Amino acid sequence: MKNKLIMAIIVFTLVGCSTNEVTSNKSANIERSKHIGDESSLAKGKRACSEGSSVSCFYLGLKYEEGIEVKQDYVMANRFYGKACDDGLSISCYNLGNNFQNAKGLAQSSFMANKYYKKACDAGIAKGCTNLGINLYKGLGIGQDIIKAKKFFRLACDKGDSSGCTYYKY
């Protein structure tokens, strides 16, 4: 959970999420907030997600995966991660890959995990590169390819993942 919360903070910082995310007009947000002042954070998140906020979808996925303010539900978490991933929020792709890899709310599929790890890696998520490299090295979900695995470990290392650097050395 600590790693996911750290990743969430990083995403929040990188994306620059603010009350102006869905609408750039501050006064429209203030006016809208008068009508939703009593709304729960979960309801606000769901509404924002349905209005296209990939960050809100990601946070909803995190809440459902970790059981924060809701009963833990991996199926719902994956639904929100999938929407955020489809909308281009790469950390959600990484989380979805992990959930496929570890059969959390989905049938275990290293093949599908690799698809989402690759998407995350291509978008700059170093851990996605590392995990894809590990699966390539072990031949999980795809034929074993040590040369490609090393390529992804190198990418992960270049993007700052120390475990990617460690794997790359061997």
C-alpha positions in Angstrom: 0.0 0.0 0.0 2.9 2.4 0.8 4.2 2.0 -2.8 0.8 2.7 -4.3 0.3 5.8 -2.1 3.8 7.1 -3.1 2.9 6.5 -6.7 -0.4 8.3 -6.2 1.4 11.3 -4.8 3.9 11.3 -7.7 1.0 11.1 -10.2 -0.8 13.9 -8.4 2.3 16.0 -8.6 3.1 15.2 -12.2 -0.4 15.7 -13.5 -0.9 18.9 -11.5 -4.3 17.9 -10.3 -6.3 20.7 -8.9 -9.9 21.8 -8.5 -9.6 23.1 -12.0 -8.8 19.8 -13.7 -12.2 19.1 -15.2 -13.0 22.7 -16.0 -10.5 25.4 -16.5 -12.9 28.1 -15.4 -12.6 28.8 -11.6 -16.0 30.5 -11.3 -17.7 27.5 -12.9 -16.1 25.2 -10.4 -17.2 27.4 -7.5 -20.7 27.6 -8.7 -20.8 23.8 -9.3 -19.5 23.2 -5.8 -22.4 25.0 -4.2 -24.7 22.3 -5.6 -22.5 19.4 -4.5 -21.3 20.6 -1.1 -22.8 17.7 0.8 -21.6 15.1 -1.7 -19.2 12.5 -0.4 -15.6 12.3 -1.7 -16.5 9.0 -3.3 -19.5 10.4 -5.1 -17.5 13.4 -6.2 -14.7 11.1 -7.5 -17.2 9.0 -9.4 -18.8 12.0 -10.9 -15.4 13.5 -11.9 -14.3 10.2 -13.3 -17.5 9.9 -15.4 -16.8 13.5 -16.6 -13.4 12.4 -17.9 -11.0 13.0 -15.0 -8.5 10.1 -15.4 -6.9 11.1 -12.1 -10.2 10.7 -10.3 -10.6 7.3 -11.9 -7.2 6.3 -10.7 -7.9 7.4 -7.2 -11.2 5.5 -7.2 -9.3 2.4 -8.4 -6.9 2.9 -5.5 -9.7 3.4 -3.0 -11.4 0.2 -4.1 -8.1 -1.8 -4.3 -7.1 -0.7 -0.8 -10.5 -0.6 0.8 -10.3 3.1 1.6 -13.8 4.6 2.3 -15.3 1.5 0.6 -15.3 -2.2 0.9 -12.3 -3.6 -0.8 -13.3 -4.7 -4.3 -10.7 -5.6 -6.9 -13.2 -5.9 -9.7 -14.3 -2.2 -9.2 -10.7 -1.2 -8.8 -9.8 -2.7 -12.1 -12.8 -1.1 -13.8 -11.5 2.4 -12.7 -7.9 1.6 -13.5 -8.9 0.5 -16.9 -10.8 3.7 -17.6 -7.9 5.8 -16.4 -5.5 3.7 -18.4 -7.6 4.1 -21.6 -7.7 7.8 -20.9 -3.8 7.9 -20.9 -3.0 7.9 -17.2 0.0 5.4 -17.3 0.2 4.7 -13.6 -3.3 3.1 -13.9 -1.9 0.9 -16.7 0.9 -0.2 -14.3 -1.6 -1.0 -11.5 -3.8 -2.9 -13.9 -0.8 -4.9 -15.1 0.0 -5.8 -11.5 -3.6 -6.9 -10.9 -3.5 -9.2 -14.0 -0.1 -10.6 -12.9 -1.3 -11.3 -9.3 -4.9 -12.3 -10.1 -6.5 -9.5 -8.1 -10.1 -9.3 -9.4 -9.1 -10.7 -12.8 -8.1 -14.1 -14.1 -4.3 -14.4 -13.8 -2.7 -13.5 -17.1 0.9 -12.6 -17.6 0.1 -12.0 -21.2 -2.3 -9.2 -20.3 0.0 -8.0 -17.5 2.7 -7.6 -20.1 0.4 -5.5 -22.3 -0.3 -3.1 -19.5 3.3 -3.1 -18.3 4.4 -2.2 -21.8 1.9 0.6 -22.0 3.1 2.0 -18.7 6.7 1.6 -19.7 6.2 3.4 -23.0 4.6 6.3 -21.0 7.6 6.6 -18.6 6.7 4.4 -15.7 10.0 2.7 -14.8 8.4 -0.1 -12.7 6.4 -1.1 -15.8 9.6 -1.5 -17.7 11.1 -3.6 -14.8 8.1 -5.8 -14.5 7.9 -6.4 -18.3 11.6 -7.2 -18.2 11.1 -9.8 -15.5 8.3 -11.5 -17.4 10.4 -11.5 -20.5 13.3 -13.0 -18.6 11.2 -15.7 -17.1 9.1 -16.3 -20.3 5.8 -15.4 -18.5 3.0 -14.5 -20.9 5.4 -14.4 -23.8 8.3 -16.4 -25.0 11.5 -16.0 -23.0 13.7 -13.3 -24.4 16.7 -12.4 -22.3 17.9 -9.8 -24.8 14.6 -7.9 -24.8 14.4 -8.3 -21.0 17.8 -6.6 -20.7 16.5 -3.8 -22.9 13.6 -3.2 -20.6 15.8 -3.4 -17.5 18.0 -0.7 -19.1 15.0 1.5 -19.8 13.8 1.1 -16.2 17.3 1.9 -14.9 17.5 5.0 -17.1 14.1 6.1 -15.8 15.3 5.8 -12.2 14.2 2.4 -11.0 17.1 0.9 -8.9 15.7 -2.6 -9.2 15.8 -2.3 -13.0 19.5 -1.3 -12.6 20.1 -4.4 -10.5 18.5 -6.7 -13.0 20.3 -5.0 -15.8 23.7 -5.8 -14.2 23.0 -9.5 -14.3 
